[in-house]
Every structure is written in C-alpha cells, then in structure tokens.
Amino acid sequence: MTTKYQNPIRRGMYPDPSIVRVNDTYYMVNSTFEYYPGIALAKSTDLLTWEQMPGIAKRPEQADLRTSKSNEGIFAVCIRYHEGVFYVITTNFAEFKTFIIKGRFNEDRSAIVWDENRIEVDVPGIDPDLFFEAGRTYVQFTGYVDDQGTKAIRQVEIDLETGKILDGPKILTYGTGGRDIEGPHILKKDGTYYLLTAEGGTGQGHMITMFKSEQLWGPYTDEVGVNPLFTNRDRAEEPLQNIGHADLFTDPQGNWWLTCLGTRPAAVGFSQITNIGRETMLYPVDWTGTWPKIYTGVPEENVDLTAFPKHAASLPNEQPNSSLIDDFQNGLGNDWLTLRDSLGQDLLVKAGQLTLRGRDKRLSELGTPAFLGLRQAEHNEMLTLKLDADQSNLSSGRYGLVTVINVDHFAGIMIQANQAGGYDVVHYQQVADIQVNEVVGHLDKQPDQLSVHSTDSQKIYTATSGKQTVSFTAAAINLSNEALAALNTGDIQGLYAEDDAQVTVTKAVRKPCPTTKN
C-alpha cells in the first residue's frame, strides 16, 4: 500500500466522474460531449490504476451525436449497479434527451455488454442520477423551474423498464444560493437520505454541497457550517481549481471515498488556462459523524493518507503516470476518440499499423472529419506519431497532426504535395473566424514522424523525414479551456486527413515531459 498519491487519478478530459463498485472492482464513467464513442468507461481494482474500457454509446439509437455542436453531446453521466444490471443515465444535449442504457457482464465478467437501444426519460433537465429503493426507481436532475433562469434539483419516480414518469417532478432543493446547482446524487446512510450537489458553475466558483432529509422526497436541509462541503473557490494558491460535481462510494472494507472533477490551471502571464480540461480527483472521506468530512477539507493535488490508514490499505504501492504507447498490435486502443460518429471504413487497423483515409469534411464543420485523437493528459507532454511513408498517399489532399479544442479553435501541422516536387509543411490553424494556412517548410520525402510538444504556454509541432526537420509553434492559450469559455472539453490531439489523402501510423507514443519554463 501507499500513504501518498497524486491527483488527478484520471488525467486529461475526464470530467463529471461517477463510480460504482461491484465486488472488488470499481467502474467509472465520464462525460464525452461531442466525442465518439459517447460515455467514457474505465475499471480499476485499486482506484489508482484505471483500464480504459470500450465507450458505451456507439449507435445513434443509444445517443445520436452526429449533429452535436462543440461542448454539447454527452453531458454528466451516472453509473449504478442494481440486481445484476449496470445502469448508466445521462443527457445527450445535442438531442436534449435524457436516457438510460442497461448493461450486463459477459460470461466471464471481463466485459460489459450494453443494450443497443436506450430507455428515454422525459425530464426537462440535465445531470440525471439514479436511486433504487424498495423496488422503485427515482431520477434526480437539475433544470430550470421558471422563465427567470432559476435552477433547482428535482426528482421523479419512473418505471425502470419504460422510463415513464410515475410521480413528480418535485423540487428537492434550490441549493445554498450558489449559481447553477447541478450534479445531484442521492445516497442513504443510517436511515437518512443525503443529497450531494454542485454549485457555483463549473468555473472558479465551483463547490460541492450537501443536504439531508428523513424522507426521500424531502424536505432537504443543511446545517450551519456544513456547506460548502468541499471547494477551492477562495484558495487561488491551490494548484487544483474548479472542484465540484462529486460522487460518493465505498471500498470493499467499507471506507468512504469521494470522486469529483477539477482542473490544473497553468499560469501563462497573467492568465490561468488549461489545455487538458476538467479531470477526475479522488479523496478519502471520514463519515463517522452526521456529515461526511472530505480529506482535510482542502482539495489538494498531493494526498497524504497518514491520517487515513484504512483507506491507504486499498491502494497500490505505485501510481502509474499518463504515458501511453499504442502499436496497434491488438486493434485500436480504447483511448482513441473521433468526432460525433465512427469513421467506418475510412479507419483501417491491422496488426502493427493504422491507416486513416481522408474525408472532405473539415474540422471547422459540424460532422465527422477524418480525425482520430487522444486526450492531452499533461500540460507538459509529447505526442509522437511514427508513420509508414511508403504506405501513405498524398496524390491529392493532405494529412497531419492536429490539436482540437472546439469547432473553431484548432491547430496542427499538415503535409501536402508540392507540384514542383517534394512536400510542403503547412501551419494549419483556426482561432475564431481567422484561419491560417501557411507553408512553413519543405521536405524532400513524406515524413516518418509527426509530433507535438505541449508546454504551459505553447505547442511545438514538428515534421521529420530522415535528417530533415520542420517545426513551428502555436500559442497554447488559443487552444485552451478557460480562455475560450469552452468549459466542457480539453485538448484532443491526433491524426487528421483531408480529401483523398491516406496516412499510415505504426506507433503512437504519449508521454509526460519534465516541466520547463517558457
């Protein structure tokens, strides 16, 4: 076991975490917004080592993401396990539909088989939660309750098989007075119902709050000094910010834990920005009294479990870093994402190589361009793509390595044929309504490697062909979360191809780099 670990435990764009434990294995879901497959899923037996599982929503019948705008799509997800069945409930904001997808273990319990269709629940809101009691099913959610923009946590009882509303909606709480109350979860402990919520918006004012009631339908109240339960809203010096949207669960020994989202903003000049988006945090909980006490009361990056020896016993001796290597020997890894839908036959994977065929859809358009990416997991990080130039084709079109934060903010290095011979290296970027397509260098042959080195303040894109190298830099702030007010997502970086171009990758390597001053 270890007495220390570091947050976040899931690095990169893994917001709105929800965890359920089945025997000795934890299952976590996260929001994915416009990225496909929808609903990120991972499992762990020690809370620090997470195995990415296949995404849940892969069919339009489950969640139709094909018309999703940036920062829409799959909002907050809740996962629960009840009477041998997994239930995930979420809202696809692109359709403004709330729904449940059911899943069951396969025969050897190594995978979960999810239903191909969903159960719709007609509630006017987002951030749904599931609570089961005495053969009945209840959904809590957040939504507007008047024309003035007032939000509240509301509850309905539903028929679990059809999604039909049987009772409600009824308001459970308006919160403590913070803006945008959201992210509800109901738990029952020692005969008392507890309602966990988030308030303050998902920015710097974010906070976790809690209420309790003797009755499931309320009234829910707090006590002086309880709220906010956990926040860094007034601690600008802390490396973790935006703490909120939490879930509570127990380990096999009965110890309580809290998972929540947060950010690791980087100081660039006088700005606080993040290119990695909202991530998943973990904290031990002391719930021996009426109200839970979360860690020391301060959401810290480095968690010391000296005062929590029973919690420490559940953790491994070492915590893995965010490195990733994919040589495609076992197909496409579960970490890869596309935009809004599958790439179908334009993405070919066989032992030892991945081939991406270009499309006429562009990153600046809503749809599914030929883009395949990984989450940026550290502010200081290197992503390298090893290419097989002999199998790549640039008779028309172009390909490259790009970084995407939303539909009108992206940047990358593109390779295109030059009619006079060789290949041009292009700085390709869009910032709001300004687009850049600038030839910055030339290669005699197609590149054998593309890379992007991310730092706090900039991204360095490089194309290499033998001994020839062409590089340029782009400001990280133009691809950042807070600076764009695109608060939902983080940077996704990877392969992109246009028109009839074809590019083959033999290995992708993502690794953290030592922090450097820019």
VEXVEXTOR-686111 format. One record per residue (C-alpha): x, y, z; residue in three letters. Coordinates in pm, whole numbers. Each point is the difference from the previous one (the first is absolute). Layout:
N
<r <X; Y; Z>; 'ALA'> ...
% end
This chain:
518
<r <0; 0; 0>; 'MET'> <r <97; 365; -25>; 'THR'> <r <-55; 294; 232>; 'THR'> <r <10; 258; -278>; 'LYS'> <r <-143; 47; -348>; 'TYR'> <r <-45; 285; -243>; 'GLN'> <r <-313; 147; -154>; 'ASN'> <r <-139; -19; -256>; 'PRO'> <r <-40; -377; -9>; 'ILE'> <r <-132; 21; -359>; 'ARG'> <r <200; 257; -193>; 'ARG'> <r <-131; 189; -300>; 'GLY'> <r <-362; 64; -92>; 'MET'> <r <-182; -222; 251>; 'TYR'> <r <-263; 227; 158>; 'PRO'> <r <-315; -74; 202>; 'ASP'> <r <120; -332; 149>; 'PRO'> <r <-242; -256; 138>; 'SER'> <r <119; -325; 158>; 'ILE'> <r <-174; -322; 99>; 'VAL'> <r <167; -301; 159>; 'ARG'> <r <-97; -357; -85>; 'VAL'> <r <170; -241; 243>; 'ASN'> <r <368; 102; -13>; 'ASP'> <r <-9; 193; -330>; 'THR'> <r <-83; 367; -50>; 'TYR'> <r <-164; 129; -319>; 'TYR'> <r <24; 367; -95>; 'MET'> <r <-184; 199; -266>; 'VAL'> <r <79; 351; -128>; 'ASN'> <r <-156; 253; -236>; 'SER'> <r <125; 1; -360>; 'THR'> <r <-206; 281; -161>; 'PHE'> <r <36; 1; -382>; 'GLU'> <r <260; -279; -3>; 'TYR'> <r <-69; -357; -110>; 'TYR'> <r <-53; -255; 142>; 'PRO'> <r <-221; 172; 254>; 'GLY'> <r <34; -62; 375>; 'ILE'> <r <355; -87; 108>; 'ALA'> <r <23; -316; 212>; 'LEU'> <r <293; -135; 204>; 'ALA'> <r <55; -258; 272>; 'LYS'> <r <244; -44; 286>; 'SER'> <r <64; -227; 296>; 'THR'> <r <218; 249; 190>; 'ASP'> <r <-141; 349; -83>; 'LEU'> <r <329; 124; -147>; 'LEU'> <r <58; -235; -294>; 'THR'> <r <-284; 40; -251>; 'TRP'> <r <-56; -212; -309>; 'GLU'> <r <-185; 175; -279>; 'GLN'> <r <-293; -211; -118>; 'MET'> <r <-190; 45; -327>; 'PRO'> <r <-221; 308; -3>; 'GLY'> <r <-367; -73; 62>; 'ILE'> <r <-202; 197; -257>; 'ALA'> <r <102; -112; -349>; 'LYS'> <r <-335; 3; -180>; 'ARG'> <r <-234; 289; -86>; 'PRO'> <r <-275; -203; 165>; 'GLU'> <r <191; 38; 327>; 'GLN'> <r <112; 362; -46>; 'ALA'> <r <-4; 188; -329>; 'ASP'> <r <305; 227; 6>; 'LEU'> <r <14; 65; -375>; 'ARG'> <r <-136; 356; 24>; 'THR'> <r <165; 88; 331>; 'SER'> <r <152; 345; 26>; 'LYS'> <r <321; 51; 194>; 'SER'> <r <-55; -43; 375>; 'ASN'> <r <-333; -172; -58>; 'GLU'> <r <-54; -376; -30>; 'GLY'> <r <40; -222; 307>; 'ILE'> <r <-35; 202; 320>; 'PHE'> <r <47; -137; 353>; 'ALA'> <r <-45; -376; 38>; 'VAL'> <r <-97; -207; 305>; 'CYS'> <r <77; -372; 30>; 'ILE'> <r <-173; -237; 241>; 'ARG'> <r <-22; -380; 40>; 'TYR'> <r <-331; -148; 111>; 'HIS'> <r <-111; -363; 18>; 'GLU'> <r <267; -123; -242>; 'GLY'> <r <-41; 280; -254>; 'VAL'> <r <208; 311; -72>; 'PHE'> <r <-196; 319; -64>; 'TYR'> <r <149; 315; -148>; 'VAL'> <r <-217; 310; -24>; 'ILE'> <r <98; 318; -181>; 'THR'> <r <-122; 280; -224>; 'THR'> <r <100; 42; -363>; 'ASN'> <r <-21; 378; -28>; 'PHE'> <r <9; -19; -380>; 'ALA'> <r <-342; -167; 13>; 'GLU'> <r <-92; 133; 346>; 'PHE'> <r <-101; -352; 93>; 'LYS'> <r <60; -166; 336>; 'THR'> <r <26; -378; -13>; 'PHE'> <r <117; -321; 164>; 'ILE'> <r <217; -269; -159>; 'ILE'> <r <11; -339; 170>; 'LYS'> <r <298; -236; 0>; 'GLY'> <r <84; -346; 127>; 'ARG'> <r <322; -191; 51>; 'PHE'> <r <103; -244; -269>; 'ASN'> <r <48; -363; 97>; 'GLU'> <r <347; 37; 155>; 'ASP'> <r <-75; 351; 139>; 'ARG'> <r <293; 148; -196>; 'SER'> <r <-224; 240; -192>; 'ALA'> <r <-340; 168; 18>; 'ILE'> <r <-251; -51; -281>; 'VAL'> <r <-215; 311; -37>; 'TRP'> <r <-350; 8; -143>; 'ASP'> <r <-14; 131; -357>; 'GLU'> <r <-298; 220; 81>; 'ASN'> <r <-74; 247; 278>; 'ARG'> <r <-284; 66; 240>; 'ILE'> <r <-101; 367; -26>; 'GLU'> <r <-103; 193; 310>; 'VAL'> <r <-193; 317; -80>; 'ASP'> <r <144; 245; 254>; 'VAL'> <r <76; 366; -82>; 'PRO'> <r <358; 16; 116>; 'GLY'> <r <351; -145; 17>; 'ILE'> <r <236; -180; 242>; 'ASP'> <r <-237; -289; 80>; 'PRO'> <r <57; -236; 292>; 'ASP'> <r <-153; -341; 79>; 'LEU'> <r <-112; -120; 343>; 'PHE'> <r <-162; -338; 69>; 'PHE'> <r <-204; -82; 308>; 'GLU'> <r <-267; -257; 90>; 'ALA'> <r <-55; -108; -359>; 'GLY'> <r <-39; 356; -124>; 'ARG'> <r <225; 221; -213>; 'THR'> <r <54; 373; 39>; 'TYR'> <r <177; 252; -223>; 'VAL'> <r <145; 326; 130>; 'GLN'> <r <103; 271; -244>; 'PHE'> <r <70; 372; -32>; 'THR'> <r <-203; 239; -212>; 'GLY'> <r <-165; 337; -31>; 'TYR'> <r <-323; 40; 191>; 'VAL'> <r <-113; 342; -127>; 'ASP'> <r <55; 255; -276>; 'ASP'> <r <249; 196; 213>; 'GLN'> <r <264; -272; -23>; 'GLY'> <r <-42; -140; 351>; 'THR'> <r <153; -346; 32>; 'LYS'> <r <-90; -272; 248>; 'ALA'> <r <59; -366; 68>; 'ILE'> <r <-318; -193; -79>; 'ARG'> <r <-109; -360; 35>; 'GLN'> <r <-233; -240; -181>; 'VAL'> <r <-92; -363; 51>; 'GLU'> <r <18; -204; -320>; 'ILE'> <r <-89; -338; -140>; 'ASP'> <r <346; -150; -48>; 'LEU'> <r <-102; -208; -301>; 'GLU'> <r <-169; 278; -199>; 'THR'> <r <133; 325; 148>; 'GLY'> <r <-357; 121; 57>; 'LYS'> <r <-32; 257; 278>; 'ILE'> <r <-218; -132; 282>; 'LEU'> <r <32; 291; 245>; 'ASP'> <r <142; 353; -4>; 'GLY'> <r <193; 197; -90>; 'PRO'> <r <37; 154; 344>; 'LYS'> <r <261; 252; 108>; 'ILE'> <r <240; -138; 261>; 'LEU'> <r <222; 306; 48>; 'THR'> <r <104; 330; -153>; 'TYR'> <r <343; -41; 161>; 'GLY'> <r <184; 233; 233>; 'THR'> <r <-23; 301; -231>; 'GLY'> <r <287; -75; -236>; 'GLY'> <r <-67; 28; -371>; 'ARG'> <r <-78; -303; -219>; 'ASP'> <r <-84; -269; 252>; 'ILE'> <r <63; -332; -176>; 'GLU'> <r <156; -346; 20>; 'GLY'> <r <-239; -163; 251>; 'PRO'> <r <57; -340; 159>; 'HIS'> <r <-216; -151; 275>; 'ILE'> <r <142; -245; 253>; 'LEU'> <r <-158; -162; 304>; 'LYS'> <r <209; -47; 314>; 'LYS'> <r <-119; -104; 344>; 'ASP'> <r <-361; 58; -101>; 'GLY'> <r <62; 356; -123>; 'THR'> <r <-12; 117; -360>; 'TYR'> <r <290; 220; -111>; 'TYR'> <r <-10; 216; -313>; 'LEU'> <r <342; 84; -143>; 'LEU'> <r <7; 294; -244>; 'THR'> <r <231; 248; -171>; 'ALA'> <r <-45; 376; -9>; 'GLU'> <r <177; 310; -127>; 'GLY'> <r <30; -101; -366>; 'GLY'> <r <279; -221; -131>; 'THR'> <r <253; 286; 11>; 'GLY'> <r <199; 150; 286>; 'GLN'> <r <-305; 28; 227>; 'GLY'> <r <-73; -373; -15>; 'HIS'> <r <-77; -170; 332>; 'MET'> <r <-143; -322; 142>; 'ILE'> <r <-302; 34; 229>; 'THR'> <r <-219; -245; 189>; 'MET'> <r <-346; -22; 157>; 'PHE'> <r <-185; -266; 197>; 'LYS'> <r <-355; -113; 66>; 'SER'> <r <-188; -266; 192>; 'GLU'> <r <-224; -48; -304>; 'GLN'> <r <102; -74; -360>; 'LEU'> <r <-223; 278; -134>; 'TRP'> <r <135; 251; 252>; 'GLY'> <r <14; 257; 138>; 'PRO'> <r <380; 7; -41>; 'TYR'> <r <191; 232; 231>; 'THR'> <r <355; 66; 113>; 'ASP'> <r <147; 133; 324>; 'GLU'> <r <214; 300; 78>; 'VAL'> <r <363; -66; -90>; 'GLY'> <r <-65; -301; -224>; 'VAL'> <r <9; 173; -338>; 'ASN'> <r <191; 32; -214>; 'PRO'> <r <104; -356; 75>; 'LEU'> <r <310; 15; -222>; 'PHE'> <r <136; 278; -222>; 'THR'> <r <303; 206; -98>; 'ASN'> <r <-203; 301; -113>; 'ARG'> <r <180; 233; 246>; 'ASP'> <r <341; -169; -18>; 'ARG'> <r <162; 142; -311>; 'ALA'> <r <338; -130; 118>; 'GLU'> <r <-106; -364; -30>; 'GLU'> <r <116; -180; -317>; 'PRO'> <r <-343; -164; -40>; 'LEU'> <r <-300; 219; -80>; 'GLN'> <r <-365; -29; -113>; 'ASN'> <r <-63; -280; 252>; 'ILE'> <r <-355; -134; -27>; 'GLY'> <r <-243; -254; -143>; 'HIS'> <r <68; -286; 242>; 'ALA'> <r <-108; -356; 72>; 'ASP'> <r <41; -203; 322>; 'LEU'> <r <68; -374; 23>; 'PHE'> <r <157; -263; 226>; 'THR'> <r <291; -240; -42>; 'ASP'> <r <-35; -372; 92>; 'PRO'> <r <104; 80; 358>; 'GLN'> <r <-281; 252; 39>; 'GLY'> <r <218; 314; -16>; 'ASN'> <r <-164; 298; -170>; 'TRP'> <r <161; 183; -291>; 'TRP'> <r <-94; 305; -204>; 'LEU'> <r <74; 48; -367>; 'THR'> <r <-48; 339; -166>; 'CYS'> <r <116; 210; -290>; 'LEU'> <r <262; 272; 9>; 'GLY'> <r <253; 180; -217>; 'THR'> <r <375; 62; 11>; 'ARG'> <r <28; 352; -144>; 'PRO'> <r <336; 118; -127>; 'ALA'> <r <118; 356; 58>; 'ALA'> <r <85; 161; -334>; 'VAL'> <r <78; 365; 56>; 'GLY'> <r <-293; 135; 197>; 'PHE'> <r <-238; -268; -132>; 'SER'> <r <-101; -333; 153>; 'GLN'> <r <-70; -247; -280>; 'ILE'> <r <-34; -374; -45>; 'THR'> <r <45; -197; -319>; 'ASN'> <r <-78; -329; 172>; 'ILE'> <r <-352; 84; 113>; 'GLY'> <r <-183; -131; 305>; 'ARG'> <r <139; -315; 159>; 'GLU'> <r <-89; -262; 261>; 'THR'> <r <109; 40; 364>; 'MET'> <r <-19; -238; 297>; 'LEU'> <r <-10; 67; 376>; 'TYR'> <r <-45; -209; 315>; 'PRO'> <r <-309; 72; 210>; 'VAL'> <r <-64; -24; 373>; 'ASP'> <r <-372; -63; 44>; 'TRP'> <r <-14; -99; 364>; 'THR'> <r <-220; 297; 87>; 'GLY'> <r <-322; 135; -143>; 'THR'> <r <172; 173; -291>; 'TRP'> <r <295; -130; -204>; 'PRO'> <r <337; 170; 42>; 'LYS'> <r <194; 3; -326>; 'ILE'> <r <374; -52; 54>; 'TYR'> <r <143; 303; 187>; 'THR'> <r <-267; 230; -139>; 'GLY'> <r <239; 128; -269>; 'VAL'> <r <3; -153; -353>; 'PRO'> <r <372; -63; -38>; 'GLU'> <r <203; -132; -289>; 'GLU'> <r <220; -221; 220>; 'ASN'> <r <-211; -208; 235>; 'VAL'> <r <158; -119; 328>; 'ASP'> <r <-176; -304; 146>; 'LEU'> <r <198; -12; 325>; 'THR'> <r <-320; 88; 190>; 'ALA'> <r <-200; -249; -212>; 'PHE'> <r <180; -335; 42>; 'PRO'> <r <-308; -208; -79>; 'LYS'> <r <-45; 185; -328>; 'HIS'> <r <368; -38; -80>; 'ALA'> <r <-30; -379; 27>; 'ALA'> <r <-219; 2; -313>; 'SER'> <r <262; 167; -220>; 'LEU'> <r <297; -144; -192>; 'PRO'> <r <364; 74; 75>; 'ASN'> <r <48; 200; -320>; 'GLU'> <r <-214; 236; -203>; 'GLN'> <r <35; -20; -379>; 'PRO'> <r <69; 313; -204>; 'ASN'> <r <-186; 113; -311>; 'SER'> <r <232; -165; -254>; 'SER'> <r <-166; -186; -286>; 'LEU'> <r <151; -216; -275>; 'ILE'> <r <-215; -149; -275>; 'ASP'> <r <161; -212; -271>; 'ASP'> <r <-338; -128; -125>; 'PHE'> <r <95; -364; 50>; 'GLN'> <r <-336; -62; 168>; 'ASN'> <r <-222; 224; -207>; 'GLY'> <r <-94; 357; 89>; 'LEU'> <r <50; 87; 366>; 'GLY'> <r <-297; 121; 202>; 'ASN'> <r <163; 340; 68>; 'ASP'> <r <-52; 125; -357>; 'TRP'> <r <-286; 239; -81>; 'LEU'> <r <-165; 132; -314>; 'THR'> <r <-244; 286; -51>; 'LEU'> <r <-375; -78; 19>; 'ARG'> <r <2; -340; -171>; 'ASP'> <r <203; -298; -114>; 'SER'> <r <244; 41; -289>; 'LEU'> <r <-122; -327; -148>; 'GLY'> <r <212; -133; -286>; 'GLN'> <r <213; 315; -5>; 'ASP'> <r <182; -139; 307>; 'LEU'> <r <183; -328; -57>; 'LEU'> <r <188; -176; 279>; 'VAL'> <r <198; -321; -38>; 'LYS'> <r <288; -151; 190>; 'ALA'> <r <269; 264; 36>; 'GLY'> <r <-155; 288; -190>; 'GLN'> <r <-288; 244; -25>; 'LEU'> <r <-107; 163; -324>; 'THR'> <r <-219; 309; -18>; 'LEU'> <r <-163; 105; -327>; 'ARG'> <r <-91; 363; -55>; 'GLY'> <r <-349; 146; -23>; 'ARG'> <r <-135; 322; -148>; 'ASP'> <r <-142; 99; 340>; 'LYS'> <r <215; 259; 180>; 'ARG'> <r <71; 58; 369>; 'LEU'> <r <-180; 333; -31>; 'SER'> <r <-324; -176; -99>; 'GLU'> <r <-249; -184; 216>; 'LEU'> <r <24; -363; -100>; 'GLY'> <r <260; -274; 4>; 'THR'> <r <328; 100; -164>; 'PRO'> <r <279; -257; -31>; 'ALA'> <r <142; 75; 345>; 'PHE'> <r <116; -249; 260>; 'LEU'> <r <141; 132; 325>; 'GLY'> <r <112; -55; 357>; 'LEU'> <r <-61; 216; 304>; 'ARG'> <r <283; 235; 93>; 'GLN'> <r <78; -125; 350>; 'ALA'> <r <270; 243; 122>; 'GLU'> <r <80; 365; -58>; 'HIS'> <r <354; -112; -84>; 'ASN'> <r <-24; -299; -231>; 'GLU'> <r <127; -148; -325>; 'MET'> <r <-223; -180; -250>; 'LEU'> <r <189; -178; -278>; 'THR'> <r <-146; -183; -301>; 'LEU'> <r <232; -236; -189>; 'LYS'> <r <-103; -15; -366>; 'LEU'> <r <49; -251; -279>; 'ASP'> <r <72; 238; -287>; 'ALA'> <r <-1; -282; -255>; 'ASP'> <r <-367; -73; 70>; 'GLN'> <r <-113; 362; 31>; 'SER'> <r <-148; 172; -304>; 'ASN'> <r <1; 369; -86>; 'LEU'> <r <-95; 0; -367>; 'SER'> <r <-274; 240; 112>; 'SER'> <r <-111; 136; 334>; 'GLY'> <r <219; 30; 309>; 'ARG'> <r <51; -154; 343>; 'TYR'> <r <156; 99; 329>; 'GLY'> <r <-8; 17; 379>; 'LEU'> <r <-247; 245; 152>; 'VAL'> <r <-126; 123; 337>; 'THR'> <r <-375; 62; 38>; 'VAL'> <r <-179; 186; 280>; 'ILE'> <r <-318; 83; -194>; 'ASN'> <r <-137; 54; -349>; 'VAL'> <r <161; 342; -46>; 'ASP'> <r <318; -35; 207>; 'HIS'> <r <255; -254; -122>; 'PHE'> <r <358; -14; -127>; 'ALA'> <r <236; -246; -158>; 'GLY'> <r <274; -92; -241>; 'ILE'> <r <-114; -117; -345>; 'MET'> <r <188; -166; -284>; 'ILE'> <r <-95; 53; -365>; 'GLN'> <r <165; -76; -333>; 'ALA'> <r <180; 281; -184>; 'ASN'> <r <-54; -4; -376>; 'GLN'> <r <367; 82; -52>; 'ALA'> <r <103; -302; 206>; 'GLY'> <r <26; -95; 362>; 'GLY'> <r <-246; 93; 271>; 'TYR'> <r <-104; 324; 164>; 'ASP'> <r <-36; 26; 376>; 'VAL'> <r <-298; 220; 90>; 'VAL'> <r <-91; 184; 318>; 'HIS'> <r <-376; -59; 14>; 'TYR'> <r <-201; 182; 265>; 'GLN'> <r <-330; 165; 75>; 'GLN'> <r <-67; 249; 280>; 'VAL'> <r <-364; 112; -1>; 'ALA'> <r <-61; 125; -355>; 'ASP'> <r <369; 30; -95>; 'ILE'> <r <156; -293; -186>; 'GLN'> <r <369; -52; -76>; 'VAL'> <r <136; -217; -283>; 'ASN'> <r <367; 96; -18>; 'GLU'> <r <278; -202; -164>; 'VAL'> <r <282; 2; 256>; 'VAL'> <r <244; -247; -152>; 'GLY'> <r <71; -275; -248>; 'HIS'> <r <92; -370; 14>; 'LEU'> <r <149; -202; -281>; 'ASP'> <r <-198; -308; 103>; 'LYS'> <r <-310; -68; 201>; 'GLN'> <r <65; 16; 377>; 'PRO'> <r <76; -308; 207>; 'ASP'> <r <-103; 179; 319>; 'GLN'> <r <-237; 274; 117>; 'LEU'> <r <1; 136; 353>; 'SER'> <r <-142; 269; 224>; 'VAL'> <r <180; 111; 315>; 'HIS'> <r <-248; 170; 231>; 'SER'> <r <112; 244; 270>; 'THR'> <r <-188; 240; 223>; 'ASP'> <r <22; 284; -251>; 'SER'> <r <53; -154; -342>; 'GLN'> <r <-17; -301; -225>; 'LYS'> <r <294; -94; -219>; 'ILE'> <r <-98; -196; -311>; 'TYR'> <r <272; -192; -185>; 'THR'> <r <18; -205; -320>; 'ALA'> <r <306; -221; -53>; 'THR'> <r <117; -180; -312>; 'SER'> <r <337; -166; 45>; 'GLY'> <r <236; 284; 95>; 'LYS'> <r <-241; 273; -112>; 'GLN'> <r <-209; 172; 265>; 'THR'> <r <-257; 281; -18>; 'VAL'> <r <-154; 152; 315>; 'SER'> <r <-220; 291; 104>; 'PHE'> <r <-175; 111; 319>; 'THR'> <r <-357; 97; 85>; 'ALA'> <r <-119; 176; 315>; 'ALA'> <r <-167; -242; 242>; 'ALA'> <r <-246; 263; 118>; 'ILE'> <r <-178; -13; -338>; 'ASN'> <r <-67; -369; 63>; 'LEU'> <r <-90; 28; 365>; 'SER'> <r <-310; -63; 204>; 'ASN'> <r <-46; 303; 227>; 'GLU'> <r <126; 255; -251>; 'ALA'> <r <-268; -101; -249>; 'LEU'> <r <-278; -45; 257>; 'ALA'> <r <-35; -350; -151>; 'ALA'> <r <-21; -144; 346>; 'LEU'> <r <-103; -353; -85>; 'ASN'> <r <286; -151; -199>; 'THR'> <r <380; -19; -9>; 'GLY'> <r <249; -35; -284>; 'ASP'> <r <-23; -314; -214>; 'ILE'> <r <310; -57; -216>; 'GLN'> <r <55; -241; -283>; 'GLY'> <r <-15; -93; -365>; 'LEU'> <r <-198; 194; -260>; 'TYR'> <r <-41; -51; -376>; 'ALA'> <r <-181; 193; -273>; 'GLU'> <r <-148; -100; -336>; 'ASP'> <r <181; -295; -163>; 'ASP'> <r <306; 0; 225>; 'ALA'> <r <91; -321; 179>; 'GLN'> <r <239; -32; 294>; 'VAL'> <r <127; -310; 180>; 'THR'> <r <122; 5; 361>; 'VAL'> <r <204; -282; 154>; 'THR'> <r <28; 133; 354>; 'LYS'> <r <-143; 278; 216>; 'ALA'> <r <184; 107; 316>; 'VAL'> <r <-130; 248; 259>; 'ARG'> <r <228; 75; 292>; 'LYS'> <r <31; 272; 263>; 'PRO'> <r <299; 231; -25>; 'CYS'> <r <195; 173; 276>; 'PRO'> <r <-149; 340; 77>; 'THR'> <r <182; 275; -185>; 'THR'> <r <-19; 375; 24>; 'LYS'> <r <-126; 167; -315>; 'ASN'> 
% end
